[in-house]
Amino acid sequence: MKKIGLISDTHGWIDDKTLSYLGDCDEVWHAGDFGSMDIANKIVDMGFVIDNKSDSKPDVKILKGVWGNIDGKDVRLEFPEEQRWKTENLEVFMIHIGGYPDRYSKGIKEKLIQNKTQLFICGHSHILKVIYDQKINCLHMNPGAAGKQGWHKVRTLIRFVIDGNEIKDCEVIELKP
């Protein structure tokens, strides 16, 4: 069983309140547009280890991420554009720009089907969405935006638990200004 903290679109800004919601998580996943490596470093300073390999290490707090369209060379050297991995018994695919059910970005639906993805993570839109795609049996999650930059009015993140192949205890967290 793993508790996951899911964030995106920090755009170079993260506050202590946001970090406090991530502290008790086993893994933090950042769906792109970090803005700078400072964001990843603040999460690492909390005891997380950057691990972009497909398999996570037991008893180590992990930070996984992908780069987004605003990320520079520093972030792109550390994080891939997309990644797939297995957490517990769940196949996960993450990319920054991916769309959502019935409006996937070009080529994404094919990748989800080909890899039998059960959990699809993306960011970019600054709109929090959790949608189950019944056509391909895959849950889509976009945590919205945790940063201040952008047109969103409310900063958000998602926490949830993965237990075997089950996703449960999902919390949508609105971060007050």
Residue, then its C-alpha position, 0 to 999 in steps of 0.5 A: m500500500k502506498k500513499i501518493g501525493l500528486i501535483s503539477d504546474t508549480h511554475g517555480w513556486i511552492d509554499d510550505k502549506t503545499l509541502s505539508y500535504l506531501g510530507d506523509c506520502d510515500e511517493v510524490w508525483h509531479a506531472g510537469d511544469f516544475g518551473s525550476m529544479d528548486i521545486a524538486n529540491k524542496i521535495v528532496d529536502m523533505g526526505f524524498v529521493i528522485d527516482n525515475k526508474s520504472d520500479s520503486k525501492p521499498d522503504v524509500k520516499i520517492l519523487k517521480g516527475v516528467w518535464g513540462n512545456i515551460d521547463g528548462k534544461d535543468v529539469r529536462l536533464e533530471f526528468p523524462e518527457e513521459q514515463r511508465w511504471k508499475t506501482e503495487n499492481l497498477e500500470v501507470f503512465m505520466i506525461h505533462i500534455g496528455g488530454y483526457p478521455d474523449r479528448y486525448s492528445k495525439g497518440i496518447k490513447e494508443k499508448l494507454i491501450q498498448n501498455k494496458t495503463q490503469l492510471f493515466i496522469c497528466g497536467h498542463s490544463h490547470i484544471l483538476k480532473v478525475i475521470y474514469d475512461q470506461k472504453i479503455n478501463c483507465l482512470h485519468m487524473n490531472p491534479g490541476a495547478a499547485g503554483k500561483q502562475g496561470w489563469h486558475k483561481v484555486r490551487t489544487l493537488i490530489r492525494f490517494v492510496i494505491d493498494g494492490n490494483e485499487i485506487k482509494d481514499c482519494e482527496v482533492i485538496e484546495l490550497k487557499p491563497 
